[in-house]
Amino acid sequence: MSPIPPPVPSDPIREEVDRFADAHRLGERYRAYDRSPAFPVEEFQRLGEARLLGLSVPASFGGRGLSALRSARGLFQLAYRGGTMAAKLSLQPEFSSVLARAGSPDLRAGYLDPLFRGRMLVGNQVTEPHAGSDAAALRARAVYRTGAYRISGTKTQVAFAEDAQAAIVYARTERPGGRSGISAFLIPQDLAGIRRERVPDYGERWMGRGTVVYDDVELPEAYRLGEEGQGFELLRQELTHERALLGAIYLGVAWASFEETVAFVAQREAFGRPLAAQQAISFPLVEDEARLTAAWGLLERVLTRLDAGEPVDGEAAMSKWYCGHVALEAVDHAMQFHGGQGYAEELPHAQRYRDLRSARVAHGTDEVMHLVATRKRWPRPPRSSPGNG
Ligand SMILES: Cc1cc2nc3c(=O)[nH]c(=O)nc-3n(C[C@H](O)[C@H](O)[C@H](O)COP(=O)(O)OP(=O)(O)OC[C@H]3O[C@@H](n4cnc5c(N)ncnc54)[C@H](O)[C@@H]3O)c2cc1C
């Protein structure tokens, strides 16, 4: 358990995560995967075996069935003990809940069980070379012809580009007499006409982001998720849920660096005194404690409302960028107050900083999160794009 009480209340799920982290030396493995860009297959499977994948996904779909609030406590603890890797692996199947909510019974029967047991990785593909934040501008096409779609287009910057066995892909549907618009599909990634390529990243290298090209790929109609034209609504619900939970991961990583820094500045001396005796050091650290604690309060408020079934799009966006912001600042302070060692890869802060930096872009950029929160405060006629994640 943490030497400085974290803002997160005690919960059996946190104790369970601690036992899991001890048994599998989670922190060490997190650091090892920073040096290898391979997807952590074993970690994913272990989390699945321990029933730590998809914490807030209903048990009827194969998830753990916890409330979003309790899931966030589990994610905080996973991130505190195992960095963004363990926590984001745990969250990954939640991104695929579009499949659980809108897939046909056959698709659900084929995919959900392996997904939540950590035996199958399902990616999410929205972003395209010319359409990121403005996902409504996406150009991938799904043209219907007698019982099947022909899919063409390019998805970029997507996680697990080469590692996912299947992906939820958003494309523009065209069918004579049918509803046009964006629709969601589950696409097995080994179909003829798919090319995949990984692109090196600054952090979270295990995520293997890259490009996936669909060149006239034939996909049976049964792989469509929901109705034609319903894709954006499915994506919006999904994004709100994940944005509401992501802050817990950011705060968990930051709390680890914060706590290690508090201990370090108490014993490290410069100019004949411990660093902590310098207000230039101690003031930013007590501010970090206040901000991380306040951010957790905001997160809990959003999650409590999400669990009550209230609409929280704007608040989830606010919580995502705010938690990311205070977390990055705390890890930056950790690097700074460890001096030269803080910048070295010997200590975990530099890796945590690189991994956490994606918070400002992935699942919706900070700027787009401000837009989503602003639209909530000063509503205007609805726009079709949910602001991509
Ligand atoms: C680690 C990581 C994982 C990712 N995983 C996935 C994935 O699995 N699947 C997937 O589909 N995508 C994924 N992405 C891509 C991510 O969703 C996009 O990068 C993001 O939505 C931004 O889109 P873009 O890169 O095209 O930037 P752009 O949309 O071109 O934006 C460029 C800059 O302009 C700003 N901007 C844009 N519009 C406005 C506006 N109206 N007002 C103010 N500022 C604006 C943005 O905030 C940003 O700073 C991932 C990204 C990262 C970093």
The ligand as an ORCA input file, in Angstrom:
! r2SCAN-3c Opt
* xyz 0 1
  C      -1.053      6.840    -28.069
  C      -2.134      7.065    -29.086
  C      -3.029      6.033    -29.346
  C      -4.007      6.221    -30.331
  N      -4.834      5.163    -30.601
  C      -5.774      5.312    -31.573
  C      -6.607      4.188    -31.898
  O      -6.474      3.094    -31.338
  N      -7.546      4.378    -32.850
  C      -7.714      5.564    -33.511
  O      -8.597      5.661    -34.346
  N      -6.902      6.618    -33.243
  C      -5.943      6.521    -32.301
  N      -5.115      7.577    -32.013
  C      -5.207      8.787    -32.811
  C      -5.877      9.940    -32.078
  O      -7.236      9.657    -31.847
  C      -5.705     11.196    -32.943
  O      -4.309     11.455    -33.053
  C      -6.402     12.393    -32.330
  O      -7.808     12.227    -32.360
  C      -6.032     13.695    -33.068
  O      -6.197     13.573    -34.444
  P      -5.006     14.001    -35.432
  O      -3.788     13.295    -34.999
  O      -5.467     13.790    -36.809
  O      -4.768     15.540    -35.163
  P      -5.650     16.746    -35.767
  O      -7.086     16.461    -35.620
  O      -5.139     17.093    -37.104
  O      -5.251     17.898    -34.748
  C      -3.975     18.541    -34.758
  C      -3.985     19.585    -33.652
  O      -5.019     20.553    -33.901
  C      -5.887     20.618    -32.785
  N      -7.257     20.877    -33.258
  C      -7.970     20.200    -34.189
  N      -9.203     20.724    -34.328
  C      -9.257     21.767    -33.464
  C     -10.270     22.715    -33.134
  N     -11.480     22.699    -33.726
  N      -9.994     23.653    -32.196
  C      -8.763     23.681    -31.590
  N      -7.778     22.812    -31.861
  C      -8.023     21.862    -32.770
  C      -5.781     19.267    -32.102
  O      -6.171     19.348    -30.753
  C      -4.281     19.000    -32.276
  O      -3.576     19.688    -31.298
  C      -4.132      7.436    -31.042
  C      -3.241      8.479    -30.750
  C      -2.234      8.299    -29.795
  C      -1.267      9.420    -29.538
*
